[in-house]
């Protein structure tokens, strides 16, 4: 008997839910759009794209948006249009019974600016995505130069993070991304290192924003250990060695920070 009562209650609850859902759908078909609310995850900060730009993109699909029947607006189509923009990483568009279209966005953030040998300049973002530069916004960021021949398709939103794209693990841009990420994770290195240089042997050299030395990193292997050694040197070793006695800090050897003076 109890089992029958429980089943009956579940049936009534389900039927009630369907009625409420049907009522909500019916009401939505009567509602007209009152506009769009743009929600930027990092609102208040300058970026490659702003609210005005986003509204212009939406207007290419629905112009005007206001006054349309809410049910006639395809939110998935709007989201797909927005995500095609190279400066947008994430887009979610939903309807509210109030008549508002809510647009939630995550903008691309530059981790390192790459300038290849052809003079082409582009960014690698915090997720490893490659995207173009912009005259509208020029962030202060690391710069990677030197023997870089890669020229990615900037409209493809290709990801150079080996964790999400293992096939790119050995590419030069993936290694630049990992090195820039490691620098960015540590406040001292983030503030002190301004440039990544790729030499003719495809090894990495770091150029501090100030100072008269260059840091030889070598390959992109064992970065965690190399940066631990560099930090230890900055915290202790620099007090024992005069800056004029060296202009190269070499991290390429295991468990060793080698300082030397170049004649060049």
C-alpha positions in Angstrom: 0.0 0.0 0.0 2.8 2.4 0.9 4.5 1.6 -2.4 1.4 2.6 -4.3 1.1 5.8 -2.3 4.7 6.7 -3.0 4.3 6.0 -6.7 1.2 8.1 -6.9 2.9 11.0 -5.2 5.8 10.9 -7.7 3.3 10.8 -10.6 1.4 13.9 -9.1 4.7 15.7 -8.6 5.9 15.0 -12.1 2.6 16.0 -13.6 2.7 19.2 -11.6 6.2 20.0 -12.7 5.2 19.5 -16.3 2.3 21.8 -15.9 4.5 24.5 -14.4 7.1 24.0 -17.2 4.4 24.2 -19.8 3.1 27.4 -18.3 6.6 28.9 -18.3 7.1 28.0 -21.9 3.7 29.5 -22.8 4.5 32.7 -20.9 7.9 33.0 -22.6 6.2 33.0 -26.0 4.2 36.1 -25.0 7.2 38.0 -23.6 9.0 40.5 -25.7 12.8 41.2 -25.4 13.6 44.3 -23.3 17.3 44.2 -24.1 20.6 42.4 -23.3 22.6 42.4 -20.1 26.3 41.9 -20.8 28.2 40.2 -17.9 32.0 40.2 -18.3 33.9 37.9 -15.9 36.5 40.6 -15.4 34.3 43.6 -15.7 35.9 46.9 -14.9 39.3 46.0 -16.4 40.4 47.0 -19.9 40.5 44.3 -22.5 40.6 43.4 -26.1 36.9 43.6 -26.5 34.3 45.7 -24.5 30.5 45.8 -24.0 30.0 48.1 -27.0 31.8 45.6 -29.3 29.8 42.7 -28.0 26.5 44.5 -28.6 27.7 45.3 -32.2 28.3 41.5 -32.7 24.8 40.7 -31.5 23.3 43.4 -33.7 24.6 41.5 -36.8 22.1 38.8 -35.9 19.3 40.8 -34.4 18.9 44.4 -35.1 17.1 45.6 -33.1 17.1 43.0 -30.3 14.5 44.9 -28.2 10.9 44.4 -29.0 11.3 41.0 -30.6 9.3 38.0 -29.3 11.7 36.4 -26.7 10.8 32.9 -28.1 12.1 33.9 -31.6 15.6 34.7 -30.4 18.1 31.9 -30.9 20.5 32.2 -27.9 22.7 29.3 -29.1 23.2 31.1 -32.4 24.2 34.3 -30.5 26.7 32.3 -28.4 28.2 30.6 -31.4 28.6 34.0 -33.1 30.3 35.5 -30.0 32.7 32.5 -29.5 34.0 32.9 -33.0 35.5 36.2 -32.0 39.3 35.7 -31.3 39.0 37.8 -28.1 36.3 35.8 -26.5 37.1 32.5 -24.7 33.7 31.6 -23.3 30.1 32.7 -24.0 26.8 31.7 -22.4 23.5 33.3 -23.5 20.2 32.6 -21.7 16.7 34.1 -21.7 14.9 35.4 -18.6 11.1 35.7 -18.2 11.7 39.4 -17.5 12.5 39.8 -21.2 16.2 40.2 -20.8 18.9 38.3 -22.7 21.8 37.6 -20.4 25.2 37.3 -22.0 28.0 35.9 -19.8 31.5 36.2 -21.3 35.1 35.4 -20.6 37.6 37.4 -22.5 41.0 36.3 -23.8 43.9 37.4 -21.6 47.4 37.8 -23.1 50.2 35.8 -21.4 53.0 36.5 -23.9 53.3 38.5 -27.1 55.2 36.5 -29.8 57.0 38.2 -32.7 58.2 35.7 -35.2 61.0 36.1 -37.8 58.6 37.2 -40.5 57.6 40.2 -38.3 54.2 38.7 -37.5 53.0 39.6 -34.0 50.4 37.7 -32.0 49.5 36.6 -28.5 49.4 33.4 -26.6 46.7 33.5 -23.9 46.6 32.0 -20.5 44.9 28.9 -21.9 47.5 28.5 -24.7 45.3 30.0 -27.3 46.8 32.0 -30.2 45.0 35.3 -31.0 45.8 38.5 -32.9 47.1 41.8 -31.6 44.8 44.8 -31.4 45.3 48.6 -31.6 42.4 48.9 -29.2 44.2 47.4 -26.3 47.9 46.7 -25.8 48.6 45.0 -22.5 51.9 45.0 -20.6 53.1 41.4 -21.1 56.1 39.2 -21.8 57.6 39.4 -25.3 59.0 36.4 -27.1 61.4 37.0 -30.0 64.3 35.4 -31.9 64.3 32.3 -34.1 60.6 31.7 -34.2 59.1 30.7 -37.6 55.7 29.6 -36.4 52.8 31.5 -37.9 49.5 30.0 -36.6 46.1 30.5 -38.1 44.8 33.2 -35.7 41.2 32.6 -36.7 41.3 28.9 -35.7 41.7 29.5 -31.9 44.4 26.8 -31.8 45.5 25.8 -28.3 49.2 25.3 -27.6 48.8 23.9 -24.1 50.3 20.4 -24.2 47.9 19.3 -21.4 44.9 19.9 -23.6 46.6 19.3 -26.9 49.3 16.6 -26.5 50.1 16.6 -30.2 51.6 20.1 -29.8 53.8 19.2 -26.9 57.0 19.5 -28.9 56.1 22.6 -30.8 58.1 25.7 -30.2 55.0 27.8 -29.4 53.9 25.2 -26.8 57.3 25.4 -25.1 57.1 29.2 -25.2 53.6 29.0 -23.6 54.9 26.7 -20.8 57.9 28.9 -20.1 55.8 32.1 -20.0 53.3 30.3 -17.7 56.1 29.3 -15.3 57.3 32.9 -15.3 53.8 34.2 -14.7 53.2 31.9 -11.8 56.0 33.5 -9.7 55.7 37.1 -8.6 59.4 37.8 -8.6 60.0 36.4 -12.1 56.8 38.0 -13.4 58.0 41.4 -12.4 61.7 41.0 -13.3 61.7 39.1 -16.6 60.6 41.1 -19.7 61.7 39.0 -22.7 62.0 35.4 -23.9 64.6 35.0 -26.6 64.8 31.9 -28.8 68.4 31.4 -30.0 69.6 29.6 -33.2 69.7 26.3 -31.3 66.0 26.7 -30.4 67.1 27.1 -26.7 65.6 29.8 -24.4 67.3 32.8 -23.0 65.5 35.2 -20.5 66.2 38.9 -20.5 65.4 40.7 -17.3 63.6 44.1 -17.5 66.5 45.6 -15.6 70.1 44.4 -15.0 73.0 43.6 -17.2 72.7 39.8 -17.4 71.0 37.1 -19.5 69.6 33.9 -18.1 70.3 30.7 -20.2 67.4 28.3 -19.7 68.3 25.8 -22.5 65.5 23.5 -23.5 62.0 23.7 -22.1 62.6 20.7 -19.9 62.7 20.6 -16.1 61.5 24.2 -15.8 60.3 23.8 -12.2 63.8 22.7 -11.0 65.6 25.4 -13.0 63.4 28.1 -11.6 63.9 26.8 -8.1 67.7 27.1 -8.6 67.3 30.6 -10.1 65.2 31.7 -7.1 67.8 30.3 -4.7 70.5 32.2 -6.5 68.5 35.5 -6.4 67.8 35.0 -2.7 71.3 34.0 -1.6 73.9 33.9 -4.4 73.7 37.5 -5.6 74.9 38.7 -2.2 78.1 36.8 -2.7 78.9 37.7 -6.3 79.4 41.2 -7.6 77.0 42.1 -10.5 80.0 43.3 -12.6 81.6 39.9 -12.3 79.1 38.2 -14.6 76.6 38.9 -17.3 75.3 35.4 -17.9 73.4 33.1 -15.5 73.4 29.6 -16.8 70.6 27.2 -15.6 71.3 24.4 -18.1 73.2 22.2 -15.7 71.5 20.0 -13.1 71.7 21.3 -9.5 74.0 24.2 -10.6 73.6 27.9 -11.3 76.7 28.9 -13.3 77.6 32.6 -13.5 80.1 33.8 -16.1 81.4 36.9 -17.8 81.0 37.0 -21.6 83.6 38.9 -23.6 81.0 40.0 -26.2 
